[in-house]
Amino acid sequence: MPRHARKSASADVKIRQIDNPGGNKYEVEVIINVPDKKIVAKDSTMNVLAAVDIVEARLNGQVRKYKDDVLAHVGGSRGILAKLKQTFGRK
């Protein structure tokens, strides 16, 4: 997560057991509040650990997308030192 968002980010994690006649089901929901956005991932399966793993994978993708949108793409593949050398005509 970007440095500026770490202090103002908060997470709400909910794990519920749903009792069905055919067997229990577990529902996992995670809501992450970051500046200007709410990131939500939810899944329900028969195994609580599997549901947590699926939600984690979904959150990883969403947080990566958030970081790409928020962070400035500076320089591409060229570093600051390479740009400085280029301005002074050195290679």
N, C-alpha and C positions, 0 to 999 in steps of 0.2 A: 504494500500500500504506500502511496506517496507520503513523504514526511509530514506535510502539512495536515493530512487527513488522519493521522494516527491519534492525535490528541482529541479530536472531535468525533471519532468513530466509536460506535457502540454496537453490540450484538445481542440479539435475543434468540435463545435456543429453546425450542419446545419439542419434547419427546412424549408422545401419547401412545397408550395401549388401547386398541380398539378390539373389544370382545365380540367375536362372531361365533355362530354355532359351529361353523366349519373349522375354526381355529383362530387364534389371536393374530392380530396384525399390528404392526408398529408404524407410527407416522412421525417423521422427523421433519421439523421446519426450522430454518435459520434465517433470520432477518438481520442484515448488517446495514446500519444507518451511517452513511458517509456524507460529506458535504455535497449538496445538490443531487443526491441520488439515494435510493433505497435498493439494496441488493437482496433478493429473496430466492431461496432454493427450498424445495419441498419434495418429499418422496415417502411412500409407504410400501413396506414389504413384510413378509412373515418373520424375517430376521432383523433385529434392531441394528446389529453391526453392519449388515449389508446396506440398510437404509442410510446409516451415517456415512458410509463410504461413498455412496451415490451422491448424497448431498454435498460432501466435500469436493468431489470431482466437478460438480456443477458450479460450486462457489469459486473454485480455482479459475475456471474459464471466465466467469463473470467479473471477478476481481482483475484478471489480466486485461480484459476488455476495458474496464474502468480506468486502469492505469494507462493504457494506450490513449484513451480519450483525454485524460487529465494532464499527463506529463507532456512537456514540449519535446518534440523530436529534434534535438540539436545535433547538427553535424553529420548525421548519417554514419558512414563508415570512416570518415576522416575526423581525427581528433583536433583539439584546439591547437596543439603544438604544430601539427601539419599545416593548419590554416595560417598560423603566424609565420611559418617559414615561407609559405607561398606569397604572403604579402611583401616580404622582404626579398623575394626573388631567389631564395635558396631552395635546394631540393634535398 
